[in-house]
Amino acid sequence: MKPLSLPAVAAAIFVFLLFTSFRSSPYSSASRKQNLSSGDTHYYYYLNGGTTYDGWYSIAEEEARLTTLYGMYVDTNPFGGTLLATGYPIKGIPHTIYATSFLYGH
């Protein structure tokens, strides 16, 4: 067997590098499930004591959305507030796990 010449090896490497992308895909499941630029975890939020599905948001996005919807200040502090939304890491009713995010209106 005859060894490969240097120009043939260089051409093969060039073609490989020409058609290879070393960037991650923007459509990967990790980028859809989490906002990687801010590092915020997203939750499935439910209103009305956990019975009405509201959407899949980060805490900051849901606070801003509920502030606009209800016209009151919304945060995670339960002192003196009314529970507006609960966030679950898994979507579905009945809820198989406890809520991990609670948003209160003041």
N, C-alpha and C positions, 0 to 999 in steps of 0.2 A: 504494500500500500504506500502510495506516494504522500509525503507530508504536505499539508496545506501551505500555500505561499502567504507571505505577510500581507500583500494587497487583498487577497481573498478573505483573510480573517478580519482585516480592517473594514472591508466592505460589509461583511456580515454583521459586525458590531454596529456599524453606522446605520444599517437598515433596522436592526433591533431597536436602537435608541430613537430612531426617527418615528417609529410607530408605537412606542411605549409611553404611557402616561404614568408618572410617579405621584400624581396628586390623587387625593381621595375623591370619590364620587360625591357630588352634592345630593344625590338621591339615595344615599345609604340610609338604612333604618335608624342608625344612631343620630344622624343629623335631623331626621324628621321627628324623632322622639324627644329631642332635647335641644334647646337653644345653646349651642356650643360657644357662641361669642360672649354671652353673659354668664353662662354656667348655671342658669336658673333651672330648677327642676319643674316639670310640668305635672299637673294633676288633672283628673277628671272631676270637674266641679258639679255639684248638685245643689239645687235650691229646695226650699220648703221641707226642711228636715231630712234631706237626702232622697227625695222621691222624684224630683224633676231634673233631668239632665240639662246642664247649662253649657258645657263646652270644655275643651282641653286647653288650659292656659297655665302660665306661670303665676306665682302669687302676685307679682307686681301687675301683670296684665289683668288678672281677675279683680284686683283691688280697684284699678282705674276704671274697668268696665262697670263694676257695681256702683262706684261713686257716681258715674254718669247716669246709670239707670235709676238709682234711688235718690240721688241728690243729697247724699250725706257722706260724711267721712267714713271710710272703710279701712280697717286694719286687722291685725291678728291679736290685738289686745282685748281680752274678754271683759275687763273691768268696766262696768257701766255701759256695755254694748248689747246689742241684740244680734243673735246668730243669724247670718244671712245665707252663707254658703259653706259647704263642707267639701274638701278635696280628697279624692281617693287615688291611690296609685294604679288601681285596676278599675276598668269600666264595667258596669253591670249592676243590675238590680235583680235579686236581693244582693246586698253588699256582703261579700265573703270575708272581708277584713275591715278593720276599724279605719275611720277617716284619719288622715295625718295632717291635714291643713284645715283650719277653721278661720273664717272671716266674719268679722263683727262690724255692724254699723253703729255709728255714734251720732 
